Amino acid sequence: MKAFWFALIMLVTPAWAEDWPTAQWPIDHRDLDWRAVDAYAFPSRDVERGGIRTDALLVIGDGRILHERYAAPTHADTPHLTWSVSKSVLATLLGVAHGQGRFRLDDRAVRYYPALQRHPNLRLADLLHWASGLAWQEDYEYAPLKSSVVAMLYTRGRADMAAFTAARPADSPPGQRFVYSSGDSNLLAATLRGMLDAQDYSDYPWQALFTPLGIDSAVWERDGAGTYVGSSYLYLSARDLARIGLLMQRDGRWGDRQLLSADWVAFNRTLFAAAEPVPGEANPGGHWWLNQPLPGQPRPWPDAPADAFAALGHWGQALYVLPAQKLVIVRYADDRDASFSHNELLKRVLTTVAGEGA
């Protein structure tokens, strides 16, 4: 009789009977030893400059908080600058628009942003692969005088970042070469504006994505032309960024609602084959970063599973998604050198969750 009732419960229980955050995240009370993780992520901050400087570390397992730690002045409710994690959140927002039938990946970007008339063959898929073909240099502190991104964010491009990027000359045909470009992301933000009625753009990130996920900490800056700075200037608390990660970990589903199509998430997680390997660095998908190896190359993060993917930002910001392990990890940071290793942090988290301790 017990077997009968168990089978009946399994038949009537929805497939998505998992834990979901409401106003707060549920807590997993397993007694795991996080000392090895914390020792790596939170070393002494007595050094004046350099080294690993973590502001927040949040580990979500199967929809529940497994571990959470902050370094002042950052706290659980602090909206932290995500830097280029913004790009992947923008791609997630575009996924909602795609599901609403507002565009197709093969659409020409000029259809939604007429300032791209000089580049009529540039597709939205090319922008999502950072493969616009437009001349671009993404240097920051190391070569500021030659940096396209510094000029766009802080000097002659800041009044209209998409227009600044659209005016760049072509270096190669679109879709044939990966060149990481914050300009491509801001062109995407401008095309999103062109897909919407003028009065809907300002509220769209909240109406389409943030409010359905229960995100209430979001601050997204706009440039002088009123376009969201999709490349860089989204602020979220660690707990709210983890909601984006859980949405992606569960293939675009939030509760009983399919907010993103599974096909869109699959596009985000599909390797852009025209990329060139950079040792230790993740490879590009559809505006997300993948642990999948390029042909003939090792996995970028060898101690993490091949299906791991991430949103990554300047100075160590990261949102990692490990679907098979049902893990979502948020790290906010202020790293100022190359000390931090994605692979090392992921290895220690996986070891801890497996119960192998310090």
Backbone torsions as a table, in degrees:
resi	resn	phi	psi	omega
1	MET	NA	-41.4	177.9
2	LYS	-59.1	-41.0	179.8
3	ALA	-62.9	-37.4	178.8
4	PHE	-62.3	-48.7	-178.3
5	TRP	-66.4	-36.4	176.9
6	PHE	-61.8	-43.7	179.8
7	ALA	-64.1	-39.2	179.1
8	LEU	-64.2	-42.8	178.6
9	ILE	-61.3	-41.4	179.5
10	MET	-64.3	-31.5	-179.8
11	LEU	-73.1	-36.5	-174.6
12	VAL	-96.2	-10.3	179.2
13	THR	-80.4	126.7	-179.4
14	PRO	-63.7	152.6	-176.2
15	ALA	-65.3	-18.7	-176.7
16	TRP	-101.2	32.6	179.6
17	ALA	-78.4	64.4	178.1
18	GLU	-112.4	175.7	173.0
19	ASP	-78.5	136.6	176.3
20	TRP	-131.0	142.3	175.5
21	PRO	-71.5	142.1	168.3
22	THR	-103.8	-123.0	174.9
23	ALA	-65.8	-30.9	178.4
24	GLN	-125.1	159.3	175.0
25	TRP	-83.5	139.5	170.7
26	PRO	-66.7	152.9	-176.0
27	ILE	-106.4	135.3	170.8
28	ASP	-93.6	122.6	-172.7
29	HIS	-97.5	17.2	175.1
30	ARG	-59.7	143.5	-178.3
31	ASP	-91.5	85.1	179.8
32	LEU	-101.8	149.9	-177.3
33	ASP	-94.7	104.3	-174.8
34	TRP	-96.6	12.3	-174.4
35	ARG	-62.7	-39.2	-179.1
36	ALA	-67.2	-36.8	177.5
37	VAL	-66.6	-48.7	-177.9
38	ASP	-66.1	-35.2	179.1
39	ALA	-61.9	-34.8	179.0
40	TYR	-79.8	-45.5	-173.4
41	ALA	-77.8	-28.7	-174.1
42	PHE	-125.3	61.6	174.2
43	PRO	-70.6	174.6	178.4
44	SER	-56.4	136.5	178.5
45	ARG	-102.4	27.0	-179.5
46	ASP	-74.6	-21.9	-179.4
47	VAL	-65.0	144.2	-176.2
48	GLU	-69.1	-43.3	179.9
49	ARG	-142.6	159.2	172.4
50	GLY	83.8	176.7	177.5
51	GLY	81.5	-179.3	179.8
52	ILE	-82.9	124.6	-176.6
53	ARG	-134.0	88.9	-177.5
54	THR	-87.0	131.9	175.6
55	ASP	-94.6	-33.6	-177.7
56	ALA	-153.1	141.2	173.0
57	LEU	-138.2	122.8	-177.5
58	LEU	-132.4	126.2	179.5
59	VAL	-118.2	121.0	179.3
60	ILE	-109.2	126.6	176.3
61	GLY	-118.5	115.6	178.7
62	ASP	52.5	42.6	175.1
63	GLY	84.8	5.8	-179.5
64	ARG	-125.9	149.3	177.5
65	ILE	-72.0	120.8	174.0
66	LEU	-94.3	-35.6	-175.0
67	HIS	-157.6	142.4	-178.6
68	GLU	-153.3	128.8	178.7
69	ARG	-149.7	145.1	-178.7
70	TYR	-132.7	156.2	172.2
71	ALA	-118.8	128.2	-178.7
72	ALA	-55.6	142.6	11.1
73	PRO	-91.1	8.8	-179.4
74	THR	-80.8	137.3	177.6
75	HIS	-134.1	-179.7	-175.0
76	ALA	-60.8	-30.4	-177.0
77	ASP	-102.4	13.3	-178.1
78	THR	-83.0	120.4	171.4
79	PRO	-72.8	114.5	-174.7
80	HIS	-101.9	141.8	175.5
81	LEU	-63.4	124.7	-177.0
82	THR	-92.1	-9.0	-174.3
83	TRP	50.0	-126.8	-171.0
84	SER	-78.3	-3.2	165.9
85	VAL	-57.1	-27.3	176.5
86	SER	-52.6	-35.9	-177.0
87	LYS	-61.2	-43.7	-179.0
88	SER	-72.5	-33.4	174.2
89	VAL	-66.1	-38.8	174.7
90	LEU	-59.1	-43.1	177.8
91	ALA	-62.1	-35.9	177.3
92	THR	-66.5	-42.7	176.3
93	LEU	-61.8	-42.2	176.9
94	LEU	-63.1	-30.1	176.5
95	GLY	-62.3	-36.8	175.3
96	VAL	-64.9	-45.2	178.8
97	ALA	-61.2	-38.6	178.3
98	HIS	-62.6	-43.0	178.4
99	GLY	-65.8	-23.5	176.6
100	GLN	-84.4	1.4	178.4
101	GLY	78.0	21.5	-176.5
102	ARG	-79.7	-19.9	178.5
103	PHE	-161.9	166.8	170.7
104	ARG	-120.1	153.6	-177.3
105	LEU	-61.0	-32.3	-178.6
106	ASP	-85.0	-0.2	177.4
107	ASP	-62.4	143.9	173.3
108	ARG	-72.7	134.8	-176.5
109	ALA	-64.5	-29.4	-178.8
110	VAL	-62.3	-22.8	177.8
111	ARG	-60.2	-34.0	-176.7
112	TYR	-105.1	-15.5	179.7
113	TYR	-140.6	90.5	-172.3
114	PRO	-60.2	-19.2	178.7
115	ALA	-63.8	-9.1	178.8
116	LEU	-90.3	21.8	-178.4
117	GLN	-59.4	-26.7	177.2
118	ARG	-70.6	-15.3	-176.5
119	HIS	-129.7	65.5	-169.4
120	PRO	-68.6	-19.6	-176.2
121	ASN	-95.2	1.3	-178.8
122	LEU	-72.1	122.6	-178.3
123	ARG	-98.8	161.1	175.7
124	LEU	-62.9	-36.8	177.2
125	ALA	-60.7	-36.7	179.1
126	ASP	-64.6	-42.1	177.5
127	LEU	-64.0	-40.0	179.4
128	LEU	-67.6	-22.0	175.6
129	HIS	-93.9	7.6	-172.5
130	TRP	50.6	49.0	-176.4
131	ALA	-133.6	41.8	-178.9
132	SER	-66.3	-26.7	-173.4
133	GLY	84.3	-3.0	179.5
134	LEU	-76.4	142.6	179.0
135	ALA	-61.6	129.6	-175.6
136	TRP	-157.7	144.2	173.5
137	GLN	-131.0	121.5	-171.9
138	GLU	-100.3	27.3	178.0
139	ASP	-73.0	149.3	177.9
140	TYR	-113.4	-106.1	-175.7
141	GLU	-65.5	-22.6	-168.1
142	TYR	-81.2	-25.5	178.3
143	ALA	-149.8	62.3	-171.4
144	PRO	-64.5	-29.2	-177.0
145	LEU	-72.2	-23.8	-179.9
146	LYS	-105.1	3.3	-170.3
147	SER	-82.7	123.3	174.4
148	SER	-66.3	-40.8	-175.0
149	VAL	-70.2	-36.9	176.4
150	VAL	-63.9	-42.6	178.2
151	ALA	-63.2	-40.2	-178.8
152	MET	-67.2	-46.6	-174.0
153	LEU	-78.5	-31.4	-165.9
154	TYR	-124.6	-19.2	-175.7
155	THR	-125.6	-112.1	-167.8
156	ARG	-70.7	-13.8	-179.9
157	GLY	-99.0	-6.5	-168.0
158	ARG	-68.6	-23.3	179.5
159	ALA	-71.4	-28.7	179.5
160	ASP	-157.0	90.7	-170.4
161	MET	-70.0	-36.2	177.9
162	ALA	-67.1	-42.0	179.0
163	ALA	-63.7	-39.6	176.8
164	PHE	-58.8	-43.9	-178.5
165	THR	-70.6	-42.0	-179.0
166	ALA	-61.4	-25.7	179.8
167	ALA	-81.6	-5.2	179.2
168	ARG	-68.9	146.7	176.0
169	PRO	-74.6	161.9	177.6
170	ALA	-84.0	134.6	175.1
171	ASP	-96.7	-29.4	-177.8
172	SER	-157.0	163.7	177.2
173	PRO	-63.3	147.6	-179.5
174	PRO	-64.1	145.5	174.1
175	GLY	85.4	-0.3	-174.3
176	GLN	-106.9	-14.2	-173.2
177	ARG	-148.6	130.6	176.0
178	PHE	-82.8	123.3	170.5
179	VAL	-136.2	112.4	-176.9
180	TYR	-60.1	126.4	-171.5
181	SER	-147.6	117.2	171.1
182	SER	-65.9	-24.5	175.8
183	GLY	-63.3	-40.2	177.3
184	ASP	-59.0	-40.5	-179.3
185	SER	-65.8	-39.2	179.9
186	ASN	-73.9	-26.2	169.5
187	LEU	-64.7	-39.5	176.4
188	LEU	-61.3	-41.1	178.3
189	ALA	-62.6	-35.5	177.8
190	ALA	-72.6	-36.3	177.4
191	THR	-66.9	-36.8	175.9
192	LEU	-58.7	-40.3	178.3
193	ARG	-59.8	-38.7	179.9
194	GLY	-72.9	-14.9	178.0
195	MET	-84.2	-13.2	-170.9
196	LEU	-114.2	157.1	168.2
197	ASP	-63.9	145.2	-172.8
198	ALA	-54.1	-38.8	-176.3
199	GLN	-75.8	-11.0	-175.7
200	ASP	-94.6	-16.4	-170.4
201	TYR	-64.0	-44.2	-173.1
202	SER	-63.2	-33.4	-177.4
203	ASP	-95.7	-6.4	-169.1
204	TYR	-61.6	-44.0	178.9
205	PRO	-57.2	-34.7	179.7
206	TRP	-77.7	-48.7	-177.7
207	GLN	-62.4	-40.3	-172.9
208	ALA	-86.0	-33.3	-169.4
209	LEU	-129.8	-56.5	-170.0
210	PHE	-65.6	-49.3	-178.0
211	THR	-64.6	-43.8	176.3
212	PRO	-58.7	-29.6	179.7
213	LEU	-88.2	-5.5	-177.3
214	GLY	80.0	20.5	179.3
215	ILE	-81.5	123.4	179.8
216	ASP	-125.6	5.9	-179.0
217	SER	-101.8	-1.6	-168.4
218	ALA	-67.7	133.2	168.4
219	VAL	-129.7	122.2	-179.1
220	TRP	-126.0	111.6	-177.2
221	GLU	-73.4	153.2	176.1
222	ARG	-119.8	155.9	179.6
223	ASP	-82.1	-174.6	-176.6
224	GLY	-63.2	-22.1	178.4
225	ALA	-89.5	-1.4	178.8
226	GLY	88.7	9.7	179.5
227	THR	-91.8	136.5	177.8
228	TYR	-59.7	137.6	178.4
229	VAL	-82.2	82.0	-174.3
230	GLY	-67.1	-16.4	-178.9
231	SER	-78.3	-26.9	-158.0
232	SER	-153.1	-26.7	-159.9
233	TYR	-115.7	41.6	171.0
234	LEU	-97.2	132.8	175.6
235	TYR	-111.8	132.4	176.7
236	LEU	-145.3	148.6	168.1
237	SER	-68.6	160.3	179.4
238	ALA	-61.6	-40.0	-179.5
239	ARG	-65.9	-35.0	179.0
240	ASP	-75.1	-37.0	175.4
241	LEU	-63.1	-35.3	178.3
242	ALA	-61.8	-26.2	176.5
243	ARG	-65.2	-38.5	174.5
244	ILE	-61.4	-43.3	179.7
245	GLY	-62.7	-40.9	179.8
246	LEU	-66.9	-38.5	175.5
247	LEU	-57.3	-44.7	-179.5
248	MET	-72.6	-36.3	-179.7
249	GLN	-63.9	-30.4	-178.3
250	ARG	-103.0	30.8	171.0
251	ASP	56.9	39.4	173.4
252	GLY	86.7	6.4	-177.8
253	ARG	-99.5	137.6	175.1
254	TRP	-128.9	106.8	-173.2
255	GLY	63.2	-126.0	179.8
256	ASP	-98.5	16.2	-178.1
257	ARG	-114.6	130.7	175.4
258	GLN	-89.6	89.9	-174.2
259	LEU	-73.0	-37.8	173.2
260	LEU	-117.4	145.1	174.9
261	SER	-71.4	148.1	176.1
262	ALA	-59.8	-30.9	177.8
263	ASP	-65.2	-36.5	178.4
264	TRP	-66.6	-44.9	178.4
265	VAL	-61.8	-39.5	177.5
266	ALA	-62.3	-38.5	175.8
267	PHE	-62.3	-46.4	178.1
268	ASN	-55.4	-34.5	-173.9
269	ARG	-98.4	13.2	178.7
270	THR	-98.5	127.0	-176.5
271	LEU	-63.2	134.4	173.0
272	PHE	-83.3	107.6	-167.8
273	ALA	-67.0	-19.9	-177.5
274	ALA	-82.0	1.5	177.4
275	ALA	-71.0	157.9	175.6
276	GLU	-111.7	140.4	-174.8
277	PRO	-68.8	140.0	170.5
278	VAL	-124.5	116.7	-173.4
279	PRO	-52.2	129.2	176.3
280	GLY	81.9	-7.5	-178.0
281	GLU	-105.0	142.6	-179.9
282	ALA	-66.1	160.8	-176.9
283	ASN	-104.1	150.5	-173.1
284	PRO	-78.2	139.5	166.6
285	GLY	-111.7	-137.1	177.3
286	GLY	-89.4	75.2	-177.7
287	HIS	66.4	19.8	167.5
288	TRP	-127.1	166.4	-178.2
289	TRP	-110.7	136.3	-170.9
290	LEU	-117.7	148.1	173.6
291	ASN	-89.6	9.9	177.3
292	GLN	-73.8	138.2	179.5
293	PRO	-80.6	147.1	168.1
294	LEU	-74.1	159.2	-176.6
295	PRO	-52.9	128.4	178.3
296	GLY	77.9	6.6	-177.1
297	GLN	-116.8	156.0	174.7
298	PRO	-75.8	166.5	172.6
299	ARG	-61.4	139.2	178.5
300	PRO	-56.9	-41.5	178.8
301	TRP	-116.0	90.6	-167.8
302	PRO	-64.4	-23.8	-179.0
303	ASP	-92.8	3.3	175.9
304	ALA	-109.8	153.6	-178.7
305	PRO	-65.1	154.2	-176.3
306	ALA	-65.6	-23.9	-178.7
307	ASP	-88.6	4.5	176.0
308	ALA	-66.7	143.3	174.6
309	PHE	-144.7	168.0	-168.9
310	ALA	-155.5	157.1	163.5
311	ALA	-106.8	127.4	-171.9
312	LEU	-126.6	145.5	-178.7
313	GLY	-140.5	166.1	-178.7
314	HIS	-53.6	144.1	176.1
315	TRP	61.8	28.4	168.0
316	GLY	94.9	10.6	177.3
317	GLN	-71.0	140.5	-177.1
318	ALA	-157.7	141.4	167.8
319	LEU	-126.8	110.0	-179.0
320	TYR	-101.9	140.4	176.4
321	VAL	-126.3	122.4	178.6
322	LEU	-119.0	91.0	-169.7
323	PRO	-60.9	-46.4	-175.7
324	ALA	-63.3	-33.4	179.4
325	GLN	-88.9	-4.3	-179.0
326	LYS	57.4	39.3	-178.4
327	LEU	-110.3	141.3	169.7
328	VAL	-129.8	128.9	-176.4
329	ILE	-128.0	128.3	175.3
330	VAL	-112.4	131.3	172.4
331	ARG	-129.5	123.9	168.4
332	TYR	-107.1	147.2	-170.2
333	ALA	-156.3	174.0	174.3
334	ASP	-138.0	44.8	179.5
335	ASP	-65.2	138.3	179.5
336	ARG	-123.0	12.7	175.0
337	ASP	-149.6	-167.4	-175.6
338	ALA	-98.4	24.7	-176.3
339	SER	-68.2	-36.5	-171.8
340	PHE	-74.5	139.9	178.2
341	SER	-120.9	119.3	174.2
342	HIS	-56.4	-44.6	-176.7
343	ASN	-60.8	-42.0	-177.6
344	GLU	-65.5	-43.9	178.9
345	LEU	-63.2	-46.5	-178.5
346	LEU	-63.1	-39.9	178.1
347	LYS	-59.3	-44.7	-178.2
348	ARG	-69.3	-38.3	177.1
349	VAL	-64.2	-44.8	-179.6
350	LEU	-63.8	-39.2	177.9
351	THR	-63.7	-42.2	-180.0
352	THR	-66.1	-46.0	-178.7
353	VAL	-64.3	-31.8	177.0
354	ALA	-72.9	-6.3	176.7
355	GLY	84.6	18.6	-176.6
356	GLU	-91.1	-7.2	170.1
357	GLY	73.1	-165.9	-175.4
358	ALA	-78.6	NA	NA
